Amino acid sequence: MEEHPELMPLLTVSGGAMRGLSFRVGRDPLVIGRAPSAHIVLADPHLSRRHATVQLTPEGAWLTDLGSTNGTWLNDQRISGSVPLSDGDVVRLGRTDLRYFDPGVARTDPVGMSFDLPAPSHRPTVPLPRPSAPRVPVPREGRSLSVDAHS
């Protein structure tokens, strides 16, 4: 999967000062926090210097709280220790929300839109207008057409 980064899971900042940034989740643990040494440095004063980690394992992606002061929240539930992540999960660290997107099992897109809507049985179509021939002036019998050429 490392050779195909587009297939690697993403953590996308969906709320907070850094909204829109995305980070690939790989086999090495990603430390999230305020410390300059963190892999993902978030500008949020409510984060601990080393707040949490996210790591991809053979069993799936895991979120681990590193004993943060304000806690790590998964889908509005405070966690302790390590918990598995699923596609579409929302992780809250301080005042920052991150959405987990796993393209391997995606039921959401990277910004969280759900794909659970039923597919329509048919697609309505609108007929396109027929192209019309361009109007070109045609000289009438006994008349000539003059064209000015400017150089």
C-alpha positions, 0 to 999 in steps of 0.5 A: 500500500505504501507504493500506492499512497492514494490507497492509504487512509487519510486524516483530514482536519474538518474543523478548527483553525487548520481546516482542509489539511490532510495527512496520510496514515501509514505503518509508522505511528503519527504523533499528533500534538503542538510540539514541533517534534510531532509528525502532525503539528496542529495550531491548537492551544488546547492540545497537549504537546504529544496528544495522540497517535494514529497508526495503521496495523494489519488489524486496521487503523488505531487511535491512541491517547497519550495521556493528554490533558484535555482528552481524545474523543472519537465520535463524541466519546472520550477514549483512553488507551487505543481504539480502532478507527473506521471510515467516517469516524470523527476524532476531536483533539482540543478544538480540532476535528479530524475525519478518518477516511479509508479508501479501502472500505470508503462509505464516505468521501474525504470531507465526510459526505455519506455514500449511503444514499440509494442509487436512482433507478434511472437518470433523467436526461434533458435533450440537447438543442439541435445545432443550427447552421450558421447564418451566412449572408447570400447575395440575391440575384442581381446584387453583389456582396461586398466585404471590407478587408482592413489591414 
